[in-house]
Amino acid sequence: MSDVLVQLSRIISEVVGPDFLLGVEITPDTTFSDDLGLESIEFVALADKLREHYDVDLVGFLADMDIDEIMAMSVGTLATHIESSRA
Amino acid sequence: MSRYLFVVPPLVGHINPTVSVGAELVRRGHTVAWAGHQGTSAPLLPRDAVVFPALPDAAAASIAAARTEWLGLRGIGVFKFFWESFLIPLGHAMLPGVASAVESFRPDVVVADQQALAGPVAASAAGVPWVTSASTPGELLDPLRDLPKVSSWVSDKLTSFAGFDARFSPALVLVFSSRLLVPGSFPEHYVFIGPALGDRPCETPFPWDWLDSRRRVLVSLGTLNGAAGGRFFSSVVEAVTSLDVQVVLVSPVPVSAPQHVLVVDRVPQLSLMPHLDAVVTHGGHNTVCEALAHGLPLVVAPIRDDQPLIASSVTDCGAGIRLRYQRVRAPEIRDALERVLKDPSYAAAAGRVRDSFAAAGGAPTAADHLEAVVA
């Protein structure tokens, strides 16, 4: 896994609470909507952490997506976006 | 005197608010009727209410089956399913019945629930003015503000079904909440009337003798979500086992519980409210408003749909604590419940909402505005 992916997995685990991820391995294919079932309040917390760590605007990133893209958004998709916005 | 036709979806929380408004119109000498699923609507309405069948049982059953699938979904998949497999198919299924109700009842105004899209379509086709009944302020809170592509996807769905945005009447939008709970600026024809709780028939029995002098808490996930509530209910039971309170837990599935927890599948919720000290809920708008109308503080664990927004309204005004439905465990529930019971600020905030509801005017205010549509 890339450095960003490792760090992103840690951020997600902080947002959701580490004991809820027991048995859920976060991979690039893990989706936020269906696999992690991110609750709306957790999405807000995730957006805050991404802004803090990477200066990345999650809301702006999602604003460009249609409903199927949002449903399919995976940890890998977000990691790639973070990497490209740093480059 | 005028004729009003309420068009309602097969959802308890969306039918209930129309009962009070309908009764007020009748008291003023108007004629009212409903169009919807007869089996769902009739038990909630007055015995002599006229209900035009606008949703065949087979269609209602297939929508109920879809709902079972919907209970298993998470994230934005819930939202997609809501539009594609519930709201639009429901609109199609109700349209013939609503159109024939409009033709035979000849209403002066159609009062269409925001989730009964057939109402505005049938009314427009017949040249009858239609107004919106927003039983929850969910759509007004603009959940898609930050997702323009999803927002235009919804608009496309509405346009292909109705040809216009059937969620919001250009003449009158009745909102069953108050400006204290729903801040923000809205057009002048959006009228906030409060929850309108009066005149609901209720024949659900309750063992009133069971209540003693301890403080009492109601736990309910509403009429739709309770079936999937097993884990949450177990956590609640664990949370309250060591608390000196009485708990009424509404669950359609069996839950094993100690003696101070009464597990029942139905309650006369509104009659129970004056006997309670706090309510634990998923954030269904009806339950939240019924609790706040009685000045009761809340613990809200929103599951889906507009519930996260309703939960935010509650915490923003200070009347409750929000929990994460999927993740929450017993100690967190116990802590939240103890806080809303012990810290008077929550009940004080709930009391302010209660006062704002009373000031909003309820069914008489709704009736004033509905009369003005005809005048």
Boltz contact constraints between the chains, C-beta under 6 A:
constraints:
  - contact:
      token1: [A, 17]
      token2: [B, 327]
      max_distance: 6.0
  - contact:
      token1: [A, 20]
      token2: [B, 327]
      max_distance: 6.0
  - contact:
      token1: [A, 33]
      token2: [B, 75]
      max_distance: 6.0
  - contact:
      token1: [A, 33]
      token2: [B, 76]
      max_distance: 6.0
  - contact:
      token1: [A, 33]
      token2: [B, 77]
      max_distance: 6.0
  - contact:
      token1: [A, 34]
      token2: [B, 74]
      max_distance: 6.0
  - contact:
      token1: [A, 34]
      token2: [B, 75]
      max_distance: 6.0
  - contact:
      token1: [A, 37]
      token2: [B, 74]
      max_distance: 6.0
  - contact:
      token1: [A, 37]
      token2: [B, 75]
      max_distance: 6.0
  - contact:
      token1: [A, 37]
      token2: [B, 326]
      max_distance: 6.0
  - contact:
      token1: [A, 39]
      token2: [B, 324]
      max_distance: 6.0
  - contact:
      token1: [A, 40]
      token2: [B, 308]
      max_distance: 6.0
  - contact:
      token1: [A, 59]
      token2: [B, 146]
      max_distance: 6.0
  - contact:
      token1: [A, 63]
      token2: [B, 146]
      max_distance: 6.0
  - contact:
      token1: [A, 63]
      token2: [B, 148]
      max_distance: 6.0
  - contact:
      token1: [A, 66]
      token2: [B, 149]
      max_distance: 6.0
  - contact:
      token1: [A, 67]
      token2: [B, 80]
      max_distance: 6.0
  - contact:
      token1: [A, 67]
      token2: [B, 150]
      max_distance: 6.0
  - contact:
      token1: [A, 67]
      token2: [B, 153]
      max_distance: 6.0
  - contact:
      token1: [A, 70]
      token2: [B, 76]
      max_distance: 6.0
  - contact:
      token1: [A, 71]
      token2: [B, 76]
      max_distance: 6.0
  - contact:
      token1: [A, 71]
      token2: [B, 77]
      max_distance: 6.0
